[in-house]
Amino acid sequence: MGLNFSQKKLLSKSLHSKKQDPRSRRLRKYAFLTGLLSTLISLVQLIVTALQ
């Protein structure tokens, strides 16, 4: 799955900051978790569709 606009924006903000401050780590973690959640939702939709 590709990243949506907000995930790309969050990742680019955190990757372009030179220092590893807590905010950039939090943004990177948030982008990862939202990507993981969207993948899980898509997987559940696929399973539900296959079972019907």
Secondary structure, DSSP 8 states (H G I E B T S, - for coil): ----HHHHHHHHHHHH-SS--HHHHHHHHHHHHHHHHHHHHHHHHHHHHHH-
